[in-house]
Amino acid sequence: MSMAPRTRKFALTAHVTFSVGWLGAVIGFLVLVVTALSTQDTQTVRVAWFAMELIGWFAIVPLAFASLLTGLVMSLGTKWGLFRHYWVFFKLSLTVIATFVLLLNMQTVSFLADIAAESESVDITGMWGELLHAGGGLLILLVITILSIYKPRGMTRYGLRKQHQRQSKMS
Amino acid sequence: MSNKELGREIDEDLGKIESESTTNTPRWVKMFGIIAIVLVLLVVLIMIISGGEHGPGRHIKSDDAVGQTLLIKEGIQQL
């Protein structure tokens, strides 16, 4: 299955937009975490938890799914495929892992944001966990971006077999 | 941009695919795999050291029935 050139260009634009948006939203999340960790003001920490919950559920999570979905469309709609090239396979794996960890971590963020809303206490220790999660997530997204731009060579066994089959058909 | 130009751009892009024929696993893939394994082991180790509990439950004291007691950083004033 191969997309028409204009459709492919549109899908690529959407994929890049969602992926870069995801990266930017994670940076925004990290700014809140660092601000909360470097303040002594309880109110700032509470507001940071609320803002992190909103950014997480309404920006990072939708962008992660949109990026994953458009990435699948791009792979399946072109000859790159999903499992033919190592860089595509690693990119897909990292995106799935990052999305899975994001969903798990957002449960914690929501829990601690609820606590901040309902009680007079704030949990600052949870912020260190967020620094680790958001920092790790940012690192993974940077690796994904590098893989997308450099497209390092290397075909999987499946990709080589498919290539061989195609060449056999042509000759 | 015309369909013809877009098509040429895609052909150039895909030309890279057609030219690959080596069966050896590239060095960057091996390095990537090693780094991934080390990171996974590191995460597992951190989870074991931190008591094995992960997620929201980590922030609730086990002896607290209501589950509302939180770990408060020293120096932060409660409202």
gemmi code that builds the backbone of each chain (N, CA, C; Angstrom):
import gemmi

chains = {
    "A": [
        ("MET", (0.848, -1.188, 0.000), (0.000, 0.000, 0.000), (0.891, 1.250, 0.000)),
        ("SER", (0.666, 2.102, -0.985), (1.483, 3.297, -1.076), (0.598, 4.523, -1.244)),
        ("MET", (0.900, 5.559, -0.469), (0.071, 6.766, -0.528), (0.423, 7.619, -1.732)),
        ("ALA", (-0.552, 8.389, -2.195), (-0.302, 9.342, -3.277), (0.634, 10.427, -2.743)),
        ("PRO", (1.463, 11.029, -3.598), (2.440, 12.018, -3.133), (1.858, 13.130, -2.259)),
        ("ARG", (0.732, 13.686, -2.669), (0.144, 14.787, -1.876), (-0.355, 14.296, -0.511)),
        ("THR", (-0.944, 13.126, -0.502), (-1.431, 12.549, 0.775), (-0.245, 12.288, 1.696)),
        ("ARG", (0.829, 11.770, 1.099), (2.022, 11.452, 1.883), (2.605, 12.725, 2.504)),
        ("LYS", (2.648, 13.798, 1.708), (3.184, 15.072, 2.201), (2.326, 15.596, 3.359)),
        ("PHE", (1.010, 15.468, 3.216), (0.092, 15.933, 4.259), (0.282, 15.106, 5.540)),
        ("ALA", (0.376, 13.782, 5.371), (0.549, 12.889, 6.534), (1.882, 13.166, 7.224)),
        ("LEU", (2.911, 13.442, 6.429), (4.235, 13.740, 6.997), (4.190, 15.042, 7.793)),
        ("THR", (3.519, 16.045, 7.235), (3.386, 17.341, 7.928), (2.671, 17.150, 9.261)),
        ("ALA", (1.594, 16.362, 9.249), (0.833, 16.104, 10.481), (1.716, 15.369, 11.490)),
        ("HIS", (2.464, 14.361, 11.018), (3.307, 13.566, 11.915), (4.399, 14.430, 12.570)),
        ("VAL", (5.047, 15.264, 11.769), (6.115, 16.127, 12.302), (5.514, 17.119, 13.301)),
        ("THR", (4.354, 17.694, 12.951), (3.704, 18.679, 13.836), (3.365, 18.060, 15.191)),
        ("PHE", (2.738, 16.884, 15.172), (2.350, 16.234, 16.436), (3.584, 15.809, 17.249)),
        ("SER", (4.601, 15.308, 16.562), (5.793, 14.827, 17.269), (6.564, 15.974, 17.911)),
        ("VAL", (6.742, 17.063, 17.157), (7.456, 18.220, 17.706), (6.625, 18.860, 18.814)),
        ("GLY", (5.283, 18.850, 18.630), (4.390, 19.370, 19.668), (4.528, 18.585, 20.960)),
        ("TRP", (4.639, 17.277, 20.828), (4.822, 16.386, 21.995), (6.105, 16.767, 22.749)),
        ("LEU", (7.168, 16.933, 21.992), (8.459, 17.302, 22.592), (8.348, 18.651, 23.316)),
        ("GLY", (7.711, 19.618, 22.669), (7.548, 20.944, 23.263), (6.706, 20.909, 24.529)),
        ("ALA", (5.643, 20.088, 24.513), (4.764, 19.990, 25.686), (5.514, 19.362, 26.869)),
        ("VAL", (6.394, 18.398, 26.582), (7.185, 17.768, 27.651), (8.159, 18.798, 28.250)),
        ("ILE", (8.707, 19.659, 27.400), (9.606, 20.711, 27.907), (8.818, 21.652, 28.839)),
        ("GLY", (7.591, 21.999, 28.450), (6.736, 22.833, 29.294), (6.464, 22.174, 30.644)),
        ("PHE", (6.201, 20.863, 30.611), (5.968, 20.067, 31.821), (7.211, 20.107, 32.727)),
        ("LEU", (8.389, 19.953, 32.092), (9.656, 19.964, 32.840), (9.911, 21.318, 33.503)),
        ("VAL", (9.532, 22.388, 32.825), (9.703, 23.737, 33.394), (8.914, 23.842, 34.697)),
        ("LEU", (7.691, 23.291, 34.703), (6.866, 23.313, 35.916), (7.501, 22.490, 37.037)),
        ("VAL", (8.052, 21.328, 36.663), (8.691, 20.456, 37.666), (9.891, 21.163, 38.299)),
        ("VAL", (10.735, 21.743, 37.449), (11.940, 22.424, 37.954), (11.544, 23.625, 38.816)),
        ("THR", (10.510, 24.344, 38.397), (10.036, 25.502, 39.179), (9.574, 25.040, 40.565)),
        ("ALA", (8.810, 23.945, 40.598), (8.303, 23.423, 41.875), (9.436, 22.948, 42.783)),
        ("LEU", (10.460, 22.356, 42.163), (11.569, 21.822, 42.961), (12.481, 22.934, 43.491)),
        ("SER", (12.448, 24.075, 42.845), (13.375, 25.129, 43.262), (12.705, 26.230, 44.078)),
        ("THR", (11.439, 25.988, 44.461), (10.755, 27.016, 45.260), (10.510, 26.530, 46.697)),
        ("GLN", (10.314, 27.465, 47.577), (9.956, 27.141, 48.962), (8.495, 27.511, 49.219)),
        ("ASP", (7.829, 27.976, 48.172), (6.446, 28.429, 48.300), (5.465, 27.284, 48.022)),
        ("THR", (4.711, 26.911, 49.041), (3.768, 25.795, 48.934), (2.730, 26.013, 47.834)),
        ("GLN", (2.267, 27.253, 47.731), (1.228, 27.569, 46.748), (1.731, 27.324, 45.316)),
        ("THR", (2.978, 27.654, 45.073), (3.561, 27.450, 43.742), (3.598, 25.962, 43.406)),
        ("VAL", (3.949, 25.135, 44.409), (4.013, 23.679, 44.189), (2.617, 23.138, 43.884)),
        ("ARG", (1.619, 23.621, 44.616), (0.235, 23.160, 44.383), (-0.231, 23.523, 42.981)),
        ("VAL", (0.025, 24.769, 42.594), (-0.386, 25.217, 41.254), (0.351, 24.414, 40.185)),
        ("ALA", (1.613, 24.082, 40.469), (2.409, 23.294, 39.507), (1.763, 21.926, 39.283)),
        ("TRP", (1.282, 21.292, 40.367), (0.612, 19.979, 40.221), (-0.625, 20.088, 39.338)),
        ("PHE", (-1.430, 21.159, 39.549), (-2.648, 21.341, 38.732), (-2.270, 21.535, 37.261)),
        ("ALA", (-1.289, 22.415, 37.041), (-0.881, 22.725, 35.664), (-0.291, 21.492, 34.976)),
        ("MET", (0.475, 20.691, 35.739), (1.076, 19.477, 35.168), (0.001, 18.475, 34.768)),
        ("GLU", (-1.049, 18.393, 35.596), (-2.135, 17.473, 35.259), (-2.840, 17.914, 33.966)),
        ("LEU", (-3.077, 19.231, 33.845), (-3.748, 19.757, 32.645), (-2.886, 19.575, 31.392)),
        ("ILE", (-1.617, 19.954, 31.494), (-0.711, 19.806, 30.330), (-0.584, 18.339, 29.946)),
        ("GLY", (-0.509, 17.485, 30.975), (-0.345, 16.052, 30.720), (-1.518, 15.462, 29.955)),
        ("TRP", (-2.732, 15.648, 30.508), (-3.913, 15.012, 29.908), (-4.408, 15.694, 28.638)),
        ("PHE", (-4.238, 17.029, 28.559), (-4.824, 17.744, 27.416), (-3.818, 18.156, 26.338)),
        ("ALA", (-2.537, 17.958, 26.598), (-1.546, 18.271, 25.552), (-0.648, 17.055, 25.295)),
        ("ILE", (0.060, 16.578, 26.321), (1.064, 15.523, 26.093), (0.418, 14.214, 25.638)),
        ("VAL", (-0.612, 13.754, 26.349), (-1.238, 12.465, 25.986), (-1.863, 12.505, 24.581)),
        ("PRO", (-2.694, 13.520, 24.248), (-3.247, 13.550, 22.874), (-2.162, 13.639, 21.807)),
        ("LEU", (-1.122, 14.434, 22.063), (-0.041, 14.572, 21.076), (0.721, 13.252, 20.906)),
        ("ALA", (0.901, 12.523, 22.017), (1.604, 11.234, 21.943), (0.816, 10.260, 21.059)),
        ("PHE", (-0.495, 10.186, 21.271), (-1.322, 9.273, 20.463), (-1.393, 9.723, 19.003)),
        ("ALA", (-1.494, 11.041, 18.797), (-1.543, 11.561, 17.420), (-0.230, 11.265, 16.700)),
        ("SER", (0.876, 11.407, 17.416), (2.189, 11.129, 16.827), (2.325, 9.641, 16.487)),
        ("LEU", (1.880, 8.793, 17.408), (1.948, 7.343, 17.191), (1.082, 6.939, 15.991)),
        ("LEU", (-0.126, 7.475, 15.947), (-1.069, 7.133, 14.876), (-0.554, 7.592, 13.504)),
        ("THR", (-0.117, 8.848, 13.425), (0.377, 9.362, 12.134), (1.677, 8.651, 11.732)),
        ("GLY", (2.461, 8.251, 12.736), (3.688, 7.494, 12.447), (3.365, 6.143, 11.822)),
        ("LEU", (2.319, 5.487, 12.364), (1.884, 4.196, 11.808), (1.388, 4.381, 10.375)),
        ("VAL", (0.628, 5.454, 10.145), (0.106, 5.736, 8.799), (1.267, 5.964, 7.832)),
        ("MET", (2.251, 6.750, 8.276), (3.420, 7.037, 7.426), (4.196, 5.760, 7.074)),
        ("SER", (4.373, 4.907, 8.070), (5.145, 3.675, 7.841), (4.413, 2.721, 6.915)),
        ("LEU", (3.115, 2.537, 7.205), (2.342, 1.578, 6.408), (1.986, 2.120, 5.026)),
        ("GLY", (1.970, 3.447, 4.898), (1.609, 4.056, 3.622), (2.791, 4.311, 2.699)),
        ("THR", (3.984, 3.931, 3.114), (5.164, 4.099, 2.263), (5.945, 2.777, 2.237)),
        ("LYS", (6.997, 2.760, 1.443), (7.781, 1.525, 1.357), (8.702, 1.308, 2.566)),
        ("TRP", (8.725, 2.309, 3.468), (9.569, 2.124, 4.664), (9.056, 0.960, 5.512)),
        ("GLY", (7.754, 0.791, 5.588), (7.181, -0.291, 6.391), (7.388, -0.088, 7.884)),
        ("LEU", (6.911, -1.048, 8.664), (7.036, -0.936, 10.127), (8.241, -1.709, 10.668)),
        ("PHE", (8.507, -2.858, 10.043), (9.553, -3.737, 10.594), (10.688, -4.006, 9.604)),
        ("ARG", (10.772, -3.228, 8.539), (11.795, -3.493, 7.517), (13.137, -2.846, 7.829)),
        ("HIS", (13.072, -1.706, 8.499), (14.308, -0.959, 8.800), (14.467, -0.805, 10.304)),
        ("TYR", (15.712, -0.972, 10.745), (15.970, -0.890, 12.183), (15.524, 0.457, 12.762)),
        ("TRP", (15.820, 1.543, 12.026), (15.509, 2.868, 12.592), (14.011, 3.053, 12.772)),
        ("VAL", (13.201, 2.523, 11.854), (11.741, 2.640, 11.965), (11.259, 1.777, 13.133)),
        ("PHE", (11.814, 0.567, 13.226), (11.419, -0.360, 14.290), (11.758, 0.223, 15.676)),
        ("PHE", (12.984, 0.793, 15.808), (13.379, 1.382, 17.098), (12.499, 2.587, 17.433)),
        ("LYS", (12.216, 3.373, 16.401), (11.395, 4.567, 16.594), (9.990, 4.176, 17.087)),
        ("LEU", (9.431, 3.162, 16.463), (8.100, 2.684, 16.855), (8.135, 2.146, 18.287)),
        ("SER", (9.161, 1.318, 18.578), (9.271, 0.729, 19.921), (9.386, 1.813, 20.986)),
        ("LEU", (10.255, 2.795, 20.742), (10.453, 3.867, 21.726), (9.179, 4.689, 21.910)),
        ("THR", (8.448, 4.921, 20.810), (7.208, 5.697, 20.900), (6.161, 4.942, 21.722)),
        ("VAL", (6.049, 3.629, 21.482), (5.072, 2.818, 22.222), (5.442, 2.792, 23.715)),
        ("ILE", (6.740, 2.586, 24.011), (7.193, 2.552, 25.414), (6.921, 3.905, 26.087)),
        ("ALA", (7.288, 4.990, 25.388), (7.108, 6.336, 25.960), (5.625, 6.618, 26.230)),
        ("THR", (4.753, 6.200, 25.319), (3.315, 6.439, 25.497), (2.775, 5.622, 26.671)),
        ("PHE", (3.233, 4.370, 26.778), (2.803, 3.486, 27.863), (3.231, 4.054, 29.229)),
        ("VAL", (4.497, 4.447, 29.339), (5.008, 5.007, 30.604), (4.295, 6.323, 30.918)),
        ("LEU", (4.028, 7.102, 29.880), (3.313, 8.382, 30.058), (1.939, 8.156, 30.691)),
        ("LEU", (1.208, 7.172, 30.168), (-0.132, 6.891, 30.703), (-0.072, 6.441, 32.156)),
        ("LEU", (0.935, 5.610, 32.475), (1.090, 5.146, 33.859), (1.434, 6.324, 34.770)),
        ("ASN", (2.361, 7.164, 34.292), (2.812, 8.289, 35.111), (1.710, 9.329, 35.323)),
        ("MET", (0.840, 9.480, 34.334), (-0.235, 10.465, 34.479), (-1.215, 10.084, 35.593)),
        ("GLN", (-1.289, 8.762, 35.891), (-2.128, 8.333, 37.026), (-1.569, 8.939, 38.312)),
        ("THR", (-0.236, 8.890, 38.443), (0.422, 9.441, 39.631), (0.223, 10.957, 39.690)),
        ("VAL", (0.392, 11.626, 38.547), (0.243, 13.084, 38.505), (-1.180, 13.479, 38.931)),
        ("SER", (-2.176, 12.770, 38.397), (-3.569, 13.076, 38.748), (-3.825, 12.850, 40.232)),
        ("PHE", (-3.264, 11.742, 40.748), (-3.434, 11.411, 42.163), (-2.872, 12.526, 43.044)),
        ("LEU", (-1.640, 12.961, 42.720), (-0.990, 13.985, 43.548), (-1.619, 15.369, 43.343)),
        ("ALA", (-2.150, 15.610, 42.142), (-2.853, 16.886, 41.900), (-4.154, 16.914, 42.703)),
        ("ASP", (-4.842, 15.761, 42.799), (-6.075, 15.663, 43.598), (-5.776, 15.908, 45.071)),
        ("ILE", (-4.665, 15.306, 45.533), (-4.265, 15.495, 46.936), (-4.001, 16.980, 47.190)),
        ("ALA", (-3.308, 17.622, 46.248), (-2.985, 19.047, 46.394), (-4.262, 19.890, 46.425)),
        ("ALA", (-5.301, 19.437, 45.704), (-6.556, 20.195, 45.647), (-7.402, 19.979, 46.894)),
        ("GLU", (-7.380, 18.728, 47.399), (-8.285, 18.380, 48.493), (-7.714, 18.611, 49.894)),
        ("SER", (-6.392, 18.536, 50.011), (-5.810, 18.697, 51.344), (-4.929, 19.937, 51.373)),
        ("GLU", (-4.410, 20.208, 52.548), (-3.545, 21.385, 52.663), (-2.078, 21.007, 52.508)),
        ("SER", (-1.849, 19.757, 52.164), (-0.465, 19.292, 52.026), (-0.048, 19.275, 50.558)),
        ("VAL", (1.221, 19.381, 50.347), (1.745, 19.217, 48.994), (2.862, 18.181, 49.028)),
        ("ASP", (2.936, 17.381, 47.980), (3.957, 16.346, 47.902), (5.089, 16.814, 46.999)),
        ("ILE", (6.207, 17.137, 47.638), (7.346, 17.609, 46.845), (8.221, 16.430, 46.423)),
        ("THR", (8.151, 15.324, 47.174), (8.987, 14.165, 46.807), (8.545, 13.597, 45.456)),
        ("GLY", (7.237, 13.706, 45.190), (6.712, 13.225, 43.906), (7.288, 13.987, 42.725)),
        ("MET", (7.708, 15.222, 42.977), (8.284, 16.049, 41.904), (9.595, 15.459, 41.394)),
        ("TRP", (10.361, 14.798, 42.290), (11.621, 14.185, 41.855), (11.346, 13.047, 40.884)),
        ("GLY", (10.265, 12.326, 41.169), (9.843, 11.263, 40.248), (9.442, 11.836, 38.902)),
        ("GLU", (8.767, 12.998, 38.943), (8.344, 13.648, 37.691), (9.547, 14.150, 36.899)),
        ("LEU", (10.563, 14.621, 37.647), (11.791, 15.085, 36.974), (12.433, 13.923, 36.212)),
        ("LEU", (12.429, 12.759, 36.859), (13.015, 11.555, 36.248), (12.184, 11.106, 35.036)),
        ("HIS", (10.861, 11.077, 35.212), (9.992, 10.622, 34.119), (10.027, 11.589, 32.932)),
        ("ALA", (9.869, 12.877, 33.221), (9.823, 13.860, 32.131), (11.204, 14.001, 31.472)),
        ("GLY", (12.265, 13.937, 32.292), (13.629, 14.013, 31.741), (13.919, 12.815, 30.851)),
        ("GLY", (13.545, 11.620, 31.332), (13.735, 10.398, 30.528), (12.907, 10.446, 29.255)),
        ("GLY", (11.677, 10.950, 29.395), (10.797, 11.072, 28.223), (11.376, 12.009, 27.184)),
        ("LEU", (11.917, 13.125, 27.658), (12.515, 14.106, 26.734), (13.701, 13.485, 25.992)),
        ("LEU", (14.495, 12.717, 26.737), (15.664, 12.048, 26.133), (15.211, 11.065, 25.041)),
        ("ILE", (14.181, 10.290, 25.333), (13.646, 9.331, 24.348), (13.131, 10.071, 23.108)),
        ("LEU", (12.423, 11.181, 23.324), (11.889, 11.942, 22.186), (13.008, 12.536, 21.336)),
        ("LEU", (14.097, 12.923, 21.983), (15.247, 13.453, 21.224), (15.882, 12.346, 20.375)),
        ("VAL", (15.993, 11.144, 20.956), (16.539, 9.996, 20.209), (15.643, 9.687, 19.003)),
        ("ILE", (14.321, 9.713, 19.230), (13.361, 9.468, 18.142), (13.540, 10.506, 17.027)),
        ("THR", (13.708, 11.764, 17.425), (13.888, 12.843, 16.434), (15.164, 12.616, 15.624)),
        ("ILE", (16.243, 12.249, 16.318), (17.526, 12.006, 15.628), (17.380, 10.845, 14.639)),
        ("LEU", (16.722, 9.763, 15.084), (16.515, 8.612, 14.188), (15.714, 9.024, 12.946)),
        ("SER", (14.696, 9.868, 13.150), (13.840, 10.290, 12.032), (14.608, 11.115, 11.006)),
        ("ILE", (15.514, 11.933, 11.481), (16.233, 12.827, 10.563), (17.408, 12.116, 9.889)),
        ("TYR", (18.191, 11.369, 10.650), (19.382, 10.723, 10.080), (19.049, 9.420, 9.335)),
        ("LYS", (17.965, 8.757, 9.726), (17.564, 7.481, 9.105), (18.776, 6.565, 8.888)),
        ("PRO", (19.425, 6.150, 9.971), (20.626, 5.313, 9.794), (20.316, 4.012, 9.049)),
        ("ARG", (21.264, 3.608, 8.214), (21.048, 2.427, 7.375), (20.959, 1.141, 8.192)),
        ("GLY", (20.381, 0.142, 7.592), (20.297, -1.172, 8.225), (18.910, -1.754, 8.096)),
        ("MET", (18.828, -2.898, 7.401), (17.524, -3.562, 7.245), (17.437, -4.774, 8.149)),
        ("THR", (16.254, -5.014, 8.648), (16.019, -6.194, 9.491), (15.986, -7.438, 8.582)),
        ("ARG", (16.003, -8.615, 9.188), (15.931, -9.856, 8.392), (14.638, -9.886, 7.591)),
        ("TYR", (13.565, -9.425, 8.234), (12.264, -9.381, 7.567), (12.337, -8.444, 6.353)),
        ("GLY", (12.958, -7.282, 6.544), (13.088, -6.308, 5.465), (13.908, -6.854, 4.303)),
        ("LEU", (14.995, -7.557, 4.633), (15.851, -8.140, 3.587), (15.100, -9.218, 2.805)),
        ("ARG", (14.308, -10.018, 3.554), (13.534, -11.076, 2.903), (12.510, -10.466, 1.939)),
        ("LYS", (11.848, -9.404, 2.384), (10.854, -8.719, 1.545), (11.523, -8.115, 0.312)),
        ("GLN", (12.696, -7.540, 0.523), (13.431, -6.921, -0.586), (13.824, -7.989, -1.617)),
        ("HIS", (14.263, -9.129, -1.100), (14.672, -10.242, -1.965), (13.480, -10.744, -2.781)),
        ("GLN", (12.320, -10.860, -2.101), (11.093, -11.320, -2.784), (10.699, -10.355, -3.900)),
        ("ARG", (10.836, -9.050, -3.612), (10.467, -8.040, -4.604), (11.403, -8.099, -5.807)),
        ("GLN", (12.704, -8.277, -5.500), (13.678, -8.349, -6.585), (13.464, -9.601, -7.439)),
        ("SER", (13.068, -10.705, -6.771), (12.808, -11.956, -7.501), (11.627, -11.798, -8.453)),
        ("LYS", (10.594, -11.067, -7.972), (9.407, -10.835, -8.800), (9.749, -9.986, -10.019)),
        ("MET", (10.620, -9.000, -9.821), (10.972, -8.076, -10.905), (11.802, -8.742, -11.982)),
        ("SER", (12.640, -9.711, -11.579), (13.544, -10.334, -12.566), (12.879, -11.536, -13.246)),
    ],
    "B": [
        ("MET", (4.025, 22.674, -5.369), (4.859, 21.574, -5.887), (3.977, 20.586, -6.665)),
        ("SER", (4.407, 20.247, -7.867), (3.589, 19.349, -8.687), (3.711, 17.904, -8.211)),
        ("ASN", (2.785, 17.085, -8.666), (2.814, 15.663, -8.306), (4.096, 14.999, -8.792)),
        ("LYS", (4.577, 15.487, -9.968), (5.783, 14.899, -10.563), (7.001, 15.164, -9.668)),
        ("GLU", (7.079, 16.435, -9.176), (8.204, 16.813, -8.307), (8.148, 16.046, -6.986)),
        ("LEU", (6.931, 15.948, -6.444), (6.768, 15.210, -5.188), (7.173, 13.752, -5.371)),
        ("GLY", (6.771, 13.192, -6.499), (7.100, 11.803, -6.804), (8.599, 11.594, -6.884)),
        ("ARG", (9.303, 12.585, -7.487), (10.762, 12.478, -7.631), (11.430, 12.525, -6.238)),
        ("GLU", (10.887, 13.421, -5.409), (11.415, 13.555, -4.051), (11.283, 12.229, -3.293)),
        ("ILE", (10.132, 11.597, -3.455), (9.888, 10.322, -2.772), (10.796, 9.236, -3.343)),
        ("ASP", (10.996, 9.251, -4.665), (11.884, 8.264, -5.287), (13.296, 8.375, -4.717)),
        ("GLU", (13.749, 9.650, -4.523), (15.096, 9.869, -3.967), (15.157, 9.323, -2.554)),
        ("ASP", (14.073, 9.564, -1.831), (13.971, 9.109, -0.452), (14.028, 7.581, -0.380)),
        ("LEU", (13.304, 6.960, -1.275), (13.212, 5.504, -1.263), (14.398, 4.837, -1.953)),
        ("GLY", (15.151, 5.614, -2.715), (16.339, 5.059, -3.376), (17.292, 4.457, -2.374)),
        ("LYS", (17.324, 5.063, -1.209), (18.177, 4.592, -0.119), (17.786, 3.174, 0.288)),
        ("ILE", (16.471, 2.906, 0.247), (15.978, 1.585, 0.642), (16.443, 0.540, -0.372)),
        ("GLU", (16.258, 0.853, -1.619), (16.546, -0.117, -2.668), (18.022, -0.494, -2.713)),
        ("SER", (18.883, 0.471, -2.329), (20.312, 0.219, -2.472), (20.890, -0.640, -1.341)),
        ("GLU", (20.095, -0.896, -0.293), (20.626, -1.666, 0.824), (20.548, -3.166, 0.562)),
        ("SER", (21.643, -3.856, 0.755), (21.592, -5.291, 0.514), (22.435, -6.083, 1.512)),
        ("THR", (23.111, -5.364, 2.435), (23.973, -6.063, 3.382), (23.158, -6.896, 4.383)),
        ("THR", (23.681, -8.042, 4.777), (22.971, -8.902, 5.727), (23.528, -8.736, 7.144)),
        ("ASN", (24.662, -8.001, 7.275), (25.247, -7.803, 8.597), (24.436, -6.796, 9.405)),
        ("THR", (24.344, -7.063, 10.718), (23.665, -6.097, 11.586), (24.587, -4.895, 11.766)),
        ("PRO", (24.108, -3.692, 11.464), (24.967, -2.502, 11.593), (25.453, -2.303, 13.029)),
        ("ARG", (26.620, -1.664, 13.151), (27.211, -1.448, 14.471), (26.309, -0.567, 15.357)),
        ("TRP", (25.661, 0.433, 14.732), (24.822, 1.340, 15.530), (23.648, 0.581, 16.157)),
        ("VAL", (23.168, -0.473, 15.463), (22.047, -1.268, 15.990), (22.506, -2.047, 17.225)),
        ("LYS", (23.736, -2.612, 17.139), (24.277, -3.359, 18.294), (24.460, -2.425, 19.488)),
        ("MET", (25.022, -1.236, 19.228), (25.239, -0.255, 20.298), (23.898, 0.170, 20.920)),
        ("PHE", (22.939, 0.397, 20.057), (21.604, 0.802, 20.484), (20.996, -0.273, 21.394)),
        ("GLY", (21.157, -1.530, 20.985), (20.636, -2.654, 21.753), (21.279, -2.756, 23.125)),
        ("ILE", (22.617, -2.595, 23.164), (23.351, -2.676, 24.442), (22.894, -1.567, 25.380)),
        ("ILE", (22.804, -0.337, 24.855), (22.372, 0.805, 25.679), (20.955, 0.565, 26.207)),
        ("ALA", (20.075, 0.027, 25.344), (18.682, -0.236, 25.754), (18.640, -1.252, 26.889)),
        ("ILE", (19.445, -2.335, 26.779), (19.465, -3.370, 27.814), (19.980, -2.787, 29.137)),
        ("VAL", (21.062, -1.988, 29.064), (21.631, -1.368, 30.269), (20.592, -0.462, 30.940)),
        ("LEU", (19.878, 0.323, 30.140), (18.872, 1.234, 30.700), (17.714, 0.486, 31.346)),
        ("VAL", (17.287, -0.601, 30.703), (16.191, -1.410, 31.278), (16.624, -1.997, 32.616)),
        ("LEU", (17.856, -2.534, 32.665), (18.377, -3.100, 33.916), (18.473, -2.037, 35.006)),
        ("LEU", (18.889, -0.831, 34.591), (19.015, 0.285, 35.531), (17.654, 0.656, 36.128)),
        ("VAL", (16.639, 0.707, 35.278), (15.280, 1.038, 35.732), (14.774, -0.035, 36.702)),
        ("VAL", (15.008, -1.319, 36.351), (14.586, -2.430, 37.220), (15.285, -2.330, 38.581)),
        ("LEU", (16.593, -2.025, 38.542), (17.392, -1.886, 39.767), (16.846, -0.758, 40.643)),
        ("ILE", (16.554, 0.394, 40.024), (16.017, 1.540, 40.768), (14.681, 1.176, 41.411)),
        ("MET", (13.848, 0.441, 40.650), (12.536, 0.053, 41.185), (12.683, -0.896, 42.359)),
        ("ILE", (13.668, -1.809, 42.276), (13.893, -2.760, 43.377), (14.403, -2.018, 44.608)),
        ("ILE", (15.385, -1.101, 44.395), (15.961, -0.337, 45.501), (14.896, 0.530, 46.184)),
        ("SER", (14.001, 1.104, 45.367), (12.976, 1.991, 45.947), (11.811, 1.219, 46.574)),
        ("GLY", (11.941, -0.082, 46.701), (10.935, -0.883, 47.403), (9.994, -1.643, 46.495)),
        ("GLY", (10.208, -1.515, 45.209), (9.405, -2.280, 44.258), (8.042, -1.686, 43.955)),
        ("GLU", (7.646, -0.698, 44.760), (6.332, -0.101, 44.514), (6.453, 1.072, 43.557)),
        ("HIS", (5.499, 1.151, 42.644), (5.538, 2.209, 41.643), (4.124, 2.752, 41.463)),
        ("GLY", (4.022, 3.962, 40.968), (2.705, 4.550, 40.717), (2.180, 5.298, 41.926)),
        ("PRO", (0.887, 5.664, 41.925), (0.305, 6.479, 42.998), (0.466, 5.863, 44.386)),
        ("GLY", (0.422, 4.519, 44.468), (0.513, 3.827, 45.745), (1.790, 4.120, 46.508)),
        ("ARG", (2.831, 4.491, 45.770), (4.137, 4.796, 46.370), (4.040, 6.021, 47.293)),
        ("HIS", (3.071, 6.867, 47.042), (2.951, 8.117, 47.786), (1.996, 8.020, 48.968)),
        ("ILE", (1.495, 6.791, 49.222), (0.610, 6.587, 50.371), (1.348, 5.746, 51.400)),
        ("LYS", (1.327, 6.182, 52.640), (1.955, 5.395, 53.695), (1.108, 4.156, 53.945)),
        ("SER", (1.768, 2.996, 54.077), (1.030, 1.746, 54.228), (0.218, 1.685, 55.515)),
        ("ASP", (0.662, 2.382, 56.573), (-0.060, 2.314, 57.840), (-1.142, 3.397, 57.941)),
        ("ASP", (-1.347, 4.094, 56.855), (-2.344, 5.151, 56.863), (-3.624, 4.672, 56.176)),
        ("ALA", (-4.659, 4.413, 56.971), (-5.883, 3.836, 56.413), (-6.571, 4.771, 55.432)),
        ("VAL", (-6.536, 6.042, 55.721), (-7.219, 7.011, 54.862), (-6.404, 7.258, 53.591)),
        ("GLY", (-5.109, 7.082, 53.715), (-4.263, 7.253, 52.550), (-4.060, 8.697, 52.172)),
        ("GLN", (-4.133, 9.566, 53.136), (-3.988, 10.989, 52.824), (-2.686, 11.573, 53.366)),
        ("THR", (-1.919, 10.758, 54.087), (-0.687, 11.285, 54.648), (0.386, 11.330, 53.571)),
        ("LEU", (0.950, 12.457, 53.417), (1.940, 12.634, 52.353), (3.298, 12.952, 52.915)),
        ("LEU", (4.293, 12.653, 52.089), (5.650, 12.987, 52.480), (5.882, 14.453, 52.136)),
        ("ILE", (6.147, 15.234, 53.133), (6.323, 16.664, 52.910), (7.802, 17.018, 53.022)),
        ("LYS", (8.262, 17.748, 52.064), (9.657, 18.166, 52.070), (9.890, 19.097, 53.268)),
        ("GLU", (11.003, 18.859, 53.944), (11.347, 19.700, 55.066), (11.537, 21.131, 54.573)),
        ("GLY", (11.047, 22.065, 55.329), (11.240, 23.460, 54.948), (10.027, 24.036, 54.248)),
        ("ILE", (9.201, 23.165, 53.676), (7.994, 23.680, 53.025), (6.909, 23.854, 54.073)),
        ("GLN", (6.357, 25.003, 54.154), (5.359, 25.297, 55.164), (3.981, 24.852, 54.681)),
        ("GLN", (3.275, 24.150, 55.565), (1.906, 23.798, 55.232), (1.035, 25.037, 55.322)),
        ("LEU", (-0.031, 25.042, 54.545), (-0.930, 26.219, 54.570), (-1.705, 26.265, 55.873)),
    ],
}
model = gemmi.Model(1)
for chain_id, residues in chains.items():
    chain = gemmi.Chain(chain_id)
    for i, (resn, *xyz) in enumerate(residues, 1):
        res = gemmi.Residue()
        res.name, res.seqid = resn, gemmi.SeqId(i, " ")
        for name, pos in zip(("N", "CA", "C"), xyz):
            atom = gemmi.Atom()
            atom.name, atom.element = name, gemmi.Element(name[0])
            atom.pos, atom.b_iso = gemmi.Position(*pos), 0.0
            res.add_atom(atom)
        chain.add_residue(res)
    model.add_chain(chain)
structure = gemmi.Structure()
structure.add_model(model)
structure.setup_entities()
